[in-house]
Amino acid sequence: MKKLKFTFHGKDFYANMLTDQAPVTYEAVEKACPFTTRWVHAKIVANEIFCPTKIEGPVLRENPIPNLPGDIGLFDTPQTICCWHGDMKPLGSGNVFARFTPEQMEVFHAEATGLWKEPGSLVTVDVVEEE
């Protein structure tokens, strides 16, 4: 199984790729990886962080479902990967292409909440095969 991997603050976080629900998005993300960018904390829905990317395509919402904690989506304008974690109030739907397990989301949430105090923290994004 393919996993989306985020590395920041010296720690690795893994999410399951939703290859069946969002195959076009998955392929575009995998093609762009690995890359390093910066986290930005979005306080609009409370616990949301995103990172700008230069992923080419898709310009569609292939898997537009309401965002829930643990979901990871790709927005096409501008190209950003968004991660929703912890208590949040979604504003709409996103192109969800990966999802943290509840256990991984809890660990990710604990680390991501501190990013509000550290804007612009570096993150490396990659797609890896589950070991």
C-alpha positions as CSV (number, residue, x, y, z in Angstrom):
1,M,0.0,0.0,0.0
2,K,1.2,3.5,-0.9
3,K,1.6,6.0,1.9
4,L,1.9,9.8,1.9
5,K,4.8,10.7,4.2
6,F,5.3,14.1,5.9
7,T,8.6,14.8,7.7
8,F,8.9,17.8,9.9
9,H,10.4,18.6,13.3
10,G,12.6,15.4,12.9
11,K,9.5,13.1,12.8
12,D,7.7,11.1,10.1
13,F,4.0,10.9,9.7
14,Y,2.2,8.5,7.4
15,A,-1.3,8.6,5.8
16,N,-2.9,6.0,3.5
17,M,-3.2,7.1,-0.1
18,L,-6.7,6.8,-1.5
19,T,-5.6,5.4,-4.8
20,D,-9.0,4.0,-5.8
21,Q,-11.0,7.1,-4.9
22,A,-8.6,9.7,-6.3
23,P,-6.3,8.0,-8.8
24,V,-5.5,11.1,-10.9
25,T,-4.6,13.2,-7.9
26,Y,-2.6,10.3,-6.4
27,E,-0.5,10.0,-9.6
28,A,0.1,13.8,-9.8
29,V,1.2,13.9,-6.1
30,E,3.5,10.8,-6.5
31,K,5.1,12.3,-9.7
32,A,5.9,15.5,-7.8
33,C,7.5,13.8,-4.8
34,P,9.7,14.1,-2.9
35,F,9.7,17.9,-2.4
36,T,10.2,20.3,0.5
37,T,8.0,23.2,1.3
38,R,6.7,25.1,4.3
39,W,3.7,24.6,6.6
40,V,1.1,27.3,7.0
41,H,-1.5,27.1,9.8
42,A,-5.0,28.0,8.6
43,K,-7.2,29.1,11.5
44,I,-10.4,29.3,9.4
45,V,-11.7,25.8,10.3
46,A,-9.5,25.7,13.5
47,N,-7.2,22.7,13.0
48,E,-6.1,22.9,9.4
49,I,-2.5,23.2,8.1
50,F,-1.5,23.5,4.5
51,C,1.6,23.6,2.4
52,P,2.1,25.2,-1.0
53,T,3.1,22.8,-3.8
54,K,4.0,22.9,-7.5
55,I,2.1,19.7,-8.3
56,E,1.0,19.7,-11.9
57,G,-2.7,18.8,-12.3
58,P,-5.4,17.9,-11.6
59,V,-7.6,20.9,-12.0
60,L,-10.7,19.1,-10.7
61,R,-12.0,17.9,-7.5
62,E,-11.8,14.2,-8.2
63,N,-13.0,13.1,-4.7
64,P,-15.0,16.0,-3.4
65,I,-16.1,14.9,0.0
66,P,-16.7,16.9,3.2
67,N,-13.4,17.3,5.1
68,L,-13.1,15.3,8.3
69,P,-10.2,15.2,10.8
70,G,-7.5,13.0,9.3
71,D,-8.3,13.9,5.7
72,I,-5.7,15.2,3.3
73,G,-6.7,17.1,0.2
74,L,-5.2,18.8,-2.8
75,F,-6.6,22.2,-3.8
76,D,-5.9,23.4,-7.4
77,T,-6.0,27.1,-7.0
78,P,-3.4,27.7,-5.6
79,Q,-1.9,24.2,-5.5
80,T,-1.8,23.3,-1.8
81,I,-1.9,20.2,0.2
82,C,-4.3,20.6,3.2
83,C,-4.4,18.5,6.3
84,W,-7.4,18.6,8.7
85,H,-6.7,17.4,12.2
86,G,-8.3,17.5,15.7
87,D,-11.6,19.3,16.4
88,M,-12.6,21.3,13.3
89,K,-15.6,22.7,11.5
90,P,-15.3,22.0,7.8
91,L,-16.4,24.8,5.4
92,G,-16.9,22.6,2.4
93,S,-15.4,19.7,0.4
94,G,-11.9,19.1,-0.7
95,N,-10.2,16.8,-3.2
96,V,-9.4,14.2,-0.6
97,F,-6.6,11.9,-1.8
98,A,-5.1,10.5,1.5
99,R,-6.2,9.9,5.1
100,F,-4.5,9.4,8.4
101,T,-5.5,6.4,10.5
102,P,-7.1,7.6,13.8
103,E,-3.8,6.7,15.6
104,Q,-1.6,8.5,13.1
105,M,-4.0,11.5,13.1
106,E,-3.7,11.8,16.9
107,V,0.1,11.9,16.7
108,F,0.1,14.3,13.7
109,H,-2.4,16.6,15.6
110,A,-0.2,16.7,18.6
111,E,2.8,17.9,16.5
112,A,0.8,20.1,14.1
113,T,-0.9,22.2,16.8
114,G,2.5,23.7,17.7
115,L,3.0,25.0,14.1
116,W,0.8,28.0,15.0
117,K,3.8,29.3,17.0
118,E,6.3,28.3,14.3
119,P,5.0,29.6,11.0
120,G,6.9,28.5,7.9
121,S,8.3,25.3,9.4
122,L,9.9,23.1,6.7
123,V,8.1,19.9,5.7
124,T,9.2,17.2,3.2
125,V,6.5,15.4,1.4
126,D,7.0,12.0,-0.2
127,V,5.0,8.9,-1.4
128,V,6.5,5.6,-0.1
129,E,5.6,2.0,-0.2
130,E,4.3,0.6,3.1
131,E,7.1,-1.5,4.8
